[in-house]
Amino acid sequence: MRKMIQRWLAVYTLWREAGLSRVEAFGLSLNGHAPISGGADSEWQTGDAATVQKWGRDAWVELPKLIYWNKFMGKGMNNIIQVKDELEGQAGDKITFSFVRKLQGSGVTGDGDLENSEEAISNYNDSVTINQKRNAVRLKGRMSERRTAFNQRMIAKELLTTWLAETIDADIFAAVDSSPSTAVYGGAATSTATIAVGDYLTTALITKAKTKAKKASPKLWPVKIGSKEYYVLIMHPDQEGDLKTFDAAWVQAQREAQTRGDDNPLFEGSVGIWDGVICHVHEDIAISSTFGAGGNLTGASAQFVARQMGAYAWGEHPRWVEKEFDYGNKVGFAIGAIYGVKKAVFNAVDHALISVRTYRNNY
C-alpha cells in the first residue's frame, strides 16, 4: 500500500511539474496515466512576468553606468546637477526650485539702529518640466531569430538601454548649452565673431574661467571633495587635441601629476586637472563652423560648470515592457522613462555655468 501511494505521488508530482492544475494532476494520477518523459517542459516565454521584471531590473542597473552625466548628478546640493524626485509617483509635470542668494548687505556697526534696516532675502525661482521618452524594437519572428548567431532579444535589450542613456545625455547637453548668459573666449576675442584662427583652448583660458567664476555675483560655488574644492570643465575632443598640441604647460602638468587616488566620481574619466579644475572630454559638446568675422571658422563651446548648475527631475524611472504579437511568433521590446532637465537660470543669469568658446582644429 505504501509503495502504491509513493508511485501515485511520484506521478502526481510529474504532472504538476508539467504545468497541470492540482485537479488535472490528481485525476490523471488516480487513473495511472503518467506523462511521457520529455513531453512537457516548464518554460518561461519572453512575455512572462518573471522575465519582464528581471530584464527591467537589469536595464535600470545598467542605465546609470551608461549615462555620462551620472557622475555629476546627485540629490544633495554638493552636485553639479541636483536630482529632484518629488514628482516620482505623484501627479504633475513641473517642479519649481528656488535659489536664495547670500546676504549682500554690510550690516550695522556699533550701536547703530538695526530696526528698520533689515535686509530683504533675495529669492529666485526656476522650474523643470518632465516628459516621456520611449523607443521600441520588434523582431521579425522565431524563424528569423534562428538565422543569427547572436541573441536578437539580448541585443535588442542592450540597444534600447544604450539608446535611453544617450538620449538622456543628449538632452542634458542641449539644456546646458542653450543660450549661455556668460562666456569667455579664446585669445583676445570678446565674442564668437572676433575669434581668430589659433584662439585655442589653453590653460590660461581655463584659469580665466575659474577667476571669473569666483568673482561672479552670485559666485559659482565649486564642488567639495574632502577638504578640497573643484570646478569641472567639459571640452570637445577637438579642444582637447588643441590643448595637448599647442599648450606646453598642460602637457607638463599632466606628465608631472601624481596619481590622484581619489575614487570620487568626478575624477572618473577625466583627462587631467589644471588649477583646481577637473577636465573632461565629450563629443556632445556644441561645435560650430560659423565663428570668426567671416562666419566660416570652426569653433567649440566647452562647459565650465559648478555646483547646482542644473536640475534633473524623475517622473518615472526607466521601465521595460515586452509584448508578443502574431500568436507569440513575434516579440517586441520597449524602454521608456519620464524625466526632465533644466539648466538653472535665476534672474536671467545662468546660475553655475560659463561657456568657454574657442577656435578648434577639425581633427
C-alpha angles and dihedrals in degrees: 000000000000091000091051091052091048092051090048091050090048092052091044090052092050092053091048090050088051088062103260123142121253092257093049093045092048093051096048093044092049090054091048097247110147123192117256110255111261092008097112128033129183106240137178110214122209092261094052114125093234091056093047092052093048095048092043091052091047091051091053091048092050098041100071090052090057098046107094094204092052091094089060097046132090143131097253127084091247092077133094091227115031114213118224120197101169091113096050106116091356133104118258140065105228137062120197115205130186138219119203114199122221116260109273101189126107095231125216125306125214116335095340114143109265094184112099089014097085116139119240119235112244109219126179127187135205133170141212123211122208128216138172125262121188141166135177144193125206121196121221097236147288094290092052090049090057092059097069129070091217125074104256093196093053091046090051090053093049094046093050093047090051091047093055093047092050091045091054091048092049091050091052093048091048092050093047094049096048112119100327112211096203129044145162123207137215120259115347094329121130097186140013088264092060097047111119135196108284097029089128132170106272139175088252090058091049089053090047090055091049092050091049090050092054093047095045121113106251093029119236103242117219123226114260117230109181107309094337134083127219140182121205130228121193112195135182118256089248090055090050090052091052092047092053094043103044107025113073091182091063093048093049094045093054092044092053096039116119121230105277096216091195117131094199109133091236089072093050110112094358118148096210149316127255125182094337093314117121107216124213133176129218133167093222093070107120116264132188141195095197103073122121135049091292093046091234106100126108115241144161137211112221117196120237104193138182140183117319093007090154148353129242119195128198117209094169128357118237113294130196123216129185123190134182124221135185096029092310096310093110128043131196131198127204134183128189146155140188114229146129137206131200135178107233110250120176124181089354092301127109106250101217111358136099119184112223106205121190145156112263137196111235098233 
